[in-house]
Amino acid sequence: MSEHDVQIPTTFDPFADANAQNSGAGAKEYVHIRVQQRNGRKSLTTVQGLKKEFSYNKILKDLKKEFCCNGTVVQDPELGQVIQLQGDQRKNVSAFLIQAGIVKKENIKIHGF
């Protein structure tokens, strides 16, 4: 047994770094802007990750007025409050959030197509 030292590999968690990174005090809070395809040409834009101190309904009201689209605030058990807007408004929403000073440009992640 001395000439064949066998090392048993330990379990490897590929997400350990990400989980440890998010639990730190200086973790970046990203705002995720996604587009979801509905039926046909219809789509839905979702905004999640805004700080809880903001009034989601006021932001939604301004977004709806600015982009002439309908929307709602949905309470999700895992994600918290999520803003939903009709149509593909990803670039518009990111520009609005940056211009209004709600989020910095480096803290926005745009997902989709």
PyMOL commands that place a pseudoatom at each C-alpha (Angstrom):
pseudoatom trace, name=CA, resn=MET, resi=1, chain=A, elem=C, hetatm=0, pos=[0.000, 0.000, 0.000]
pseudoatom trace, name=CA, resn=SER, resi=2, chain=A, elem=C, hetatm=0, pos=[2.956, 2.318, 0.588]
pseudoatom trace, name=CA, resn=GLU, resi=3, chain=A, elem=C, hetatm=0, pos=[3.995, 2.316, -3.078]
pseudoatom trace, name=CA, resn=HIS, resi=4, chain=A, elem=C, hetatm=0, pos=[0.414, 3.034, -4.272]
pseudoatom trace, name=CA, resn=ASP, resi=5, chain=A, elem=C, hetatm=0, pos=[-0.732, 6.031, -2.339]
pseudoatom trace, name=CA, resn=VAL, resi=6, chain=A, elem=C, hetatm=0, pos=[-4.267, 6.596, -3.493]
pseudoatom trace, name=CA, resn=GLN, resi=7, chain=A, elem=C, hetatm=0, pos=[-5.828, 9.991, -3.139]
pseudoatom trace, name=CA, resn=ILE, resi=8, chain=A, elem=C, hetatm=0, pos=[-9.582, 10.085, -3.141]
pseudoatom trace, name=CA, resn=PRO, resi=9, chain=A, elem=C, hetatm=0, pos=[-10.808, 13.284, -4.756]
pseudoatom trace, name=CA, resn=THR, resi=10, chain=A, elem=C, hetatm=0, pos=[-12.995, 15.436, -2.574]
pseudoatom trace, name=CA, resn=THR, resi=11, chain=A, elem=C, hetatm=0, pos=[-16.278, 16.755, -3.820]
pseudoatom trace, name=CA, resn=PHE, resi=12, chain=A, elem=C, hetatm=0, pos=[-15.873, 19.849, -5.933]
pseudoatom trace, name=CA, resn=ASP, resi=13, chain=A, elem=C, hetatm=0, pos=[-18.506, 22.576, -5.867]
pseudoatom trace, name=CA, resn=PRO, resi=14, chain=A, elem=C, hetatm=0, pos=[-18.143, 24.731, -9.009]
pseudoatom trace, name=CA, resn=PHE, resi=15, chain=A, elem=C, hetatm=0, pos=[-20.418, 27.396, -7.514]
pseudoatom trace, name=CA, resn=ALA, resi=16, chain=A, elem=C, hetatm=0, pos=[-18.574, 27.719, -4.198]
pseudoatom trace, name=CA, resn=ASP, resi=17, chain=A, elem=C, hetatm=0, pos=[-16.710, 30.838, -5.338]
pseudoatom trace, name=CA, resn=ALA, resi=18, chain=A, elem=C, hetatm=0, pos=[-19.885, 32.499, -6.600]
pseudoatom trace, name=CA, resn=ASN, resi=19, chain=A, elem=C, hetatm=0, pos=[-21.774, 31.777, -3.394]
pseudoatom trace, name=CA, resn=ALA, resi=20, chain=A, elem=C, hetatm=0, pos=[-18.914, 32.996, -1.248]
pseudoatom trace, name=CA, resn=GLN, resi=21, chain=A, elem=C, hetatm=0, pos=[-18.585, 36.097, -3.408]
pseudoatom trace, name=CA, resn=ASN, resi=22, chain=A, elem=C, hetatm=0, pos=[-22.279, 37.004, -3.091]
pseudoatom trace, name=CA, resn=SER, resi=23, chain=A, elem=C, hetatm=0, pos=[-22.323, 36.560, 0.668]
pseudoatom trace, name=CA, resn=GLY, resi=24, chain=A, elem=C, hetatm=0, pos=[-19.559, 39.133, 1.203]
pseudoatom trace, name=CA, resn=ALA, resi=25, chain=A, elem=C, hetatm=0, pos=[-20.263, 42.631, 2.455]
pseudoatom trace, name=CA, resn=GLY, resi=26, chain=A, elem=C, hetatm=0, pos=[-18.932, 44.288, -0.705]
pseudoatom trace, name=CA, resn=ALA, resi=27, chain=A, elem=C, hetatm=0, pos=[-20.819, 42.116, -3.182]
pseudoatom trace, name=CA, resn=LYS, resi=28, chain=A, elem=C, hetatm=0, pos=[-22.112, 43.880, -6.278]
pseudoatom trace, name=CA, resn=GLU, resi=29, chain=A, elem=C, hetatm=0, pos=[-25.856, 43.975, -6.600]
pseudoatom trace, name=CA, resn=TYR, resi=30, chain=A, elem=C, hetatm=0, pos=[-26.737, 43.623, -10.254]
pseudoatom trace, name=CA, resn=VAL, resi=31, chain=A, elem=C, hetatm=0, pos=[-29.982, 44.721, -11.854]
pseudoatom trace, name=CA, resn=HIS, resi=32, chain=A, elem=C, hetatm=0, pos=[-31.045, 42.090, -14.381]
pseudoatom trace, name=CA, resn=ILE, resi=33, chain=A, elem=C, hetatm=0, pos=[-33.046, 43.176, -17.424]
pseudoatom trace, name=CA, resn=ARG, resi=34, chain=A, elem=C, hetatm=0, pos=[-34.458, 40.247, -19.392]
pseudoatom trace, name=CA, resn=VAL, resi=35, chain=A, elem=C, hetatm=0, pos=[-36.786, 39.701, -22.307]
pseudoatom trace, name=CA, resn=GLN, resi=36, chain=A, elem=C, hetatm=0, pos=[-39.169, 36.757, -22.386]
pseudoatom trace, name=CA, resn=GLN, resi=37, chain=A, elem=C, hetatm=0, pos=[-40.874, 35.620, -25.556]
pseudoatom trace, name=CA, resn=ARG, resi=38, chain=A, elem=C, hetatm=0, pos=[-44.617, 35.228, -25.319]
pseudoatom trace, name=CA, resn=ASN, resi=39, chain=A, elem=C, hetatm=0, pos=[-46.752, 34.062, -28.207]
pseudoatom trace, name=CA, resn=GLY, resi=40, chain=A, elem=C, hetatm=0, pos=[-45.940, 35.137, -31.746]
pseudoatom trace, name=CA, resn=ARG, resi=41, chain=A, elem=C, hetatm=0, pos=[-44.221, 38.516, -31.872]
pseudoatom trace, name=CA, resn=LYS, resi=42, chain=A, elem=C, hetatm=0, pos=[-45.217, 39.451, -28.328]
pseudoatom trace, name=CA, resn=SER, resi=43, chain=A, elem=C, hetatm=0, pos=[-42.536, 39.791, -25.672]
pseudoatom trace, name=CA, resn=LEU, resi=44, chain=A, elem=C, hetatm=0, pos=[-42.188, 40.803, -22.048]
pseudoatom trace, name=CA, resn=THR, resi=45, chain=A, elem=C, hetatm=0, pos=[-39.344, 42.743, -20.396]
pseudoatom trace, name=CA, resn=THR, resi=46, chain=A, elem=C, hetatm=0, pos=[-38.575, 42.035, -16.736]
pseudoatom trace, name=CA, resn=VAL, resi=47, chain=A, elem=C, hetatm=0, pos=[-36.455, 44.127, -14.380]
pseudoatom trace, name=CA, resn=GLN, resi=48, chain=A, elem=C, hetatm=0, pos=[-35.238, 42.540, -11.157]
pseudoatom trace, name=CA, resn=GLY, resi=49, chain=A, elem=C, hetatm=0, pos=[-32.655, 43.310, -8.521]
pseudoatom trace, name=CA, resn=LEU, resi=50, chain=A, elem=C, hetatm=0, pos=[-33.498, 46.940, -7.806]
pseudoatom trace, name=CA, resn=LYS, resi=51, chain=A, elem=C, hetatm=0, pos=[-32.854, 47.994, -4.228]
pseudoatom trace, name=CA, resn=LYS, resi=52, chain=A, elem=C, hetatm=0, pos=[-35.799, 47.609, -1.883]
pseudoatom trace, name=CA, resn=GLU, resi=53, chain=A, elem=C, hetatm=0, pos=[-35.588, 51.237, -0.806]
pseudoatom trace, name=CA, resn=PHE, resi=54, chain=A, elem=C, hetatm=0, pos=[-36.935, 52.385, -4.184]
pseudoatom trace, name=CA, resn=SER, resi=55, chain=A, elem=C, hetatm=0, pos=[-40.652, 52.695, -4.812]
pseudoatom trace, name=CA, resn=TYR, resi=56, chain=A, elem=C, hetatm=0, pos=[-41.277, 50.130, -7.544]
pseudoatom trace, name=CA, resn=ASN, resi=57, chain=A, elem=C, hetatm=0, pos=[-44.686, 51.601, -8.366]
pseudoatom trace, name=CA, resn=LYS, resi=58, chain=A, elem=C, hetatm=0, pos=[-43.244, 55.075, -8.988]
pseudoatom trace, name=CA, resn=ILE, resi=59, chain=A, elem=C, hetatm=0, pos=[-40.488, 53.675, -11.205]
pseudoatom trace, name=CA, resn=LEU, resi=60, chain=A, elem=C, hetatm=0, pos=[-43.077, 51.620, -13.078]
pseudoatom trace, name=CA, resn=LYS, resi=61, chain=A, elem=C, hetatm=0, pos=[-45.314, 54.662, -13.546]
pseudoatom trace, name=CA, resn=ASP, resi=62, chain=A, elem=C, hetatm=0, pos=[-42.419, 56.655, -15.046]
pseudoatom trace, name=CA, resn=LEU, resi=63, chain=A, elem=C, hetatm=0, pos=[-41.352, 53.749, -17.294]
pseudoatom trace, name=CA, resn=LYS, resi=64, chain=A, elem=C, hetatm=0, pos=[-44.891, 53.286, -18.599]
pseudoatom trace, name=CA, resn=LYS, resi=65, chain=A, elem=C, hetatm=0, pos=[-45.270, 56.996, -19.317]
pseudoatom trace, name=CA, resn=GLU, resi=66, chain=A, elem=C, hetatm=0, pos=[-41.829, 57.286, -20.931]
pseudoatom trace, name=CA, resn=PHE, resi=67, chain=A, elem=C, hetatm=0, pos=[-42.090, 54.272, -23.257]
pseudoatom trace, name=CA, resn=CYS, resi=68, chain=A, elem=C, hetatm=0, pos=[-45.865, 54.215, -23.907]
pseudoatom trace, name=CA, resn=CYS, resi=69, chain=A, elem=C, hetatm=0, pos=[-46.296, 50.622, -22.792]
pseudoatom trace, name=CA, resn=ASN, resi=70, chain=A, elem=C, hetatm=0, pos=[-48.207, 48.811, -20.077]
pseudoatom trace, name=CA, resn=GLY, resi=71, chain=A, elem=C, hetatm=0, pos=[-46.590, 47.065, -17.121]
pseudoatom trace, name=CA, resn=THR, resi=72, chain=A, elem=C, hetatm=0, pos=[-46.994, 45.706, -13.635]
pseudoatom trace, name=CA, resn=VAL, resi=73, chain=A, elem=C, hetatm=0, pos=[-45.059, 44.896, -10.471]
pseudoatom trace, name=CA, resn=VAL, resi=74, chain=A, elem=C, hetatm=0, pos=[-45.130, 41.167, -9.659]
pseudoatom trace, name=CA, resn=GLN, resi=75, chain=A, elem=C, hetatm=0, pos=[-44.206, 39.674, -6.279]
pseudoatom trace, name=CA, resn=ASP, resi=76, chain=A, elem=C, hetatm=0, pos=[-42.063, 36.568, -6.831]
pseudoatom trace, name=CA, resn=PRO, resi=77, chain=A, elem=C, hetatm=0, pos=[-41.274, 34.263, -3.876]
pseudoatom trace, name=CA, resn=GLU, resi=78, chain=A, elem=C, hetatm=0, pos=[-37.614, 33.770, -4.911]
pseudoatom trace, name=CA, resn=LEU, resi=79, chain=A, elem=C, hetatm=0, pos=[-36.768, 37.032, -6.684]
pseudoatom trace, name=CA, resn=GLY, resi=80, chain=A, elem=C, hetatm=0, pos=[-38.799, 39.519, -4.682]
pseudoatom trace, name=CA, resn=GLN, resi=81, chain=A, elem=C, hetatm=0, pos=[-40.486, 42.303, -6.599]
pseudoatom trace, name=CA, resn=VAL, resi=82, chain=A, elem=C, hetatm=0, pos=[-40.092, 42.211, -10.391]
pseudoatom trace, name=CA, resn=ILE, resi=83, chain=A, elem=C, hetatm=0, pos=[-41.170, 44.919, -12.829]
pseudoatom trace, name=CA, resn=GLN, resi=84, chain=A, elem=C, hetatm=0, pos=[-42.755, 43.574, -16.019]
pseudoatom trace, name=CA, resn=LEU, resi=85, chain=A, elem=C, hetatm=0, pos=[-43.218, 45.699, -19.138]
pseudoatom trace, name=CA, resn=GLN, resi=86, chain=A, elem=C, hetatm=0, pos=[-44.865, 44.878, -22.446]
pseudoatom trace, name=CA, resn=GLY, resi=87, chain=A, elem=C, hetatm=0, pos=[-42.553, 44.648, -25.446]
pseudoatom trace, name=CA, resn=ASP, resi=88, chain=A, elem=C, hetatm=0, pos=[-38.784, 44.514, -25.788]
pseudoatom trace, name=CA, resn=GLN, resi=89, chain=A, elem=C, hetatm=0, pos=[-37.751, 47.520, -23.670]
pseudoatom trace, name=CA, resn=ARG, resi=90, chain=A, elem=C, hetatm=0, pos=[-34.294, 46.314, -22.562]
pseudoatom trace, name=CA, resn=LYS, resi=91, chain=A, elem=C, hetatm=0, pos=[-32.212, 49.176, -23.969]
pseudoatom trace, name=CA, resn=ASN, resi=92, chain=A, elem=C, hetatm=0, pos=[-34.820, 51.777, -23.046]
pseudoatom trace, name=CA, resn=VAL, resi=93, chain=A, elem=C, hetatm=0, pos=[-35.047, 50.579, -19.446]
pseudoatom trace, name=CA, resn=SER, resi=94, chain=A, elem=C, hetatm=0, pos=[-31.273, 50.420, -18.974]
pseudoatom trace, name=CA, resn=ALA, resi=95, chain=A, elem=C, hetatm=0, pos=[-30.860, 53.951, -20.378]
pseudoatom trace, name=CA, resn=PHE, resi=96, chain=A, elem=C, hetatm=0, pos=[-33.694, 55.211, -18.155]
pseudoatom trace, name=CA, resn=LEU, resi=97, chain=A, elem=C, hetatm=0, pos=[-32.255, 53.645, -14.984]
pseudoatom trace, name=CA, resn=ILE, resi=98, chain=A, elem=C, hetatm=0, pos=[-28.797, 55.085, -15.688]
pseudoatom trace, name=CA, resn=GLN, resi=99, chain=A, elem=C, hetatm=0, pos=[-30.118, 58.543, -16.610]
pseudoatom trace, name=CA, resn=ALA, resi=100, chain=A, elem=C, hetatm=0, pos=[-32.366, 58.677, -13.521]
pseudoatom trace, name=CA, resn=GLY, resi=101, chain=A, elem=C, hetatm=0, pos=[-29.402, 57.762, -11.292]
pseudoatom trace, name=CA, resn=ILE, resi=102, chain=A, elem=C, hetatm=0, pos=[-31.082, 54.630, -9.925]
pseudoatom trace, name=CA, resn=VAL, resi=103, chain=A, elem=C, hetatm=0, pos=[-28.332, 52.228, -11.056]
pseudoatom trace, name=CA, resn=LYS, resi=104, chain=A, elem=C, hetatm=0, pos=[-24.782, 52.622, -12.331]
pseudoatom trace, name=CA, resn=LYS, resi=105, chain=A, elem=C, hetatm=0, pos=[-24.008, 51.335, -15.811]
pseudoatom trace, name=CA, resn=GLU, resi=106, chain=A, elem=C, hetatm=0, pos=[-21.594, 48.648, -14.568]
pseudoatom trace, name=CA, resn=ASN, resi=107, chain=A, elem=C, hetatm=0, pos=[-24.286, 47.155, -12.300]
pseudoatom trace, name=CA, resn=ILE, resi=108, chain=A, elem=C, hetatm=0, pos=[-26.740, 46.407, -15.127]
pseudoatom trace, name=CA, resn=LYS, resi=109, chain=A, elem=C, hetatm=0, pos=[-26.862, 43.003, -16.824]
pseudoatom trace, name=CA, resn=ILE, resi=110, chain=A, elem=C, hetatm=0, pos=[-28.958, 42.736, -19.999]
pseudoatom trace, name=CA, resn=HIS, resi=111, chain=A, elem=C, hetatm=0, pos=[-30.051, 39.226, -20.949]
pseudoatom trace, name=CA, resn=GLY, resi=112, chain=A, elem=C, hetatm=0, pos=[-31.854, 37.811, -23.957]
pseudoatom trace, name=CA, resn=PHE, resi=113, chain=A, elem=C, hetatm=0, pos=[-31.645, 37.031, -27.659]
for i in range(1, 113): cmd.bond("trace and resi %d" % i, "trace and resi %d" % (i + 1))
show_as sticks, trace
zoom trace
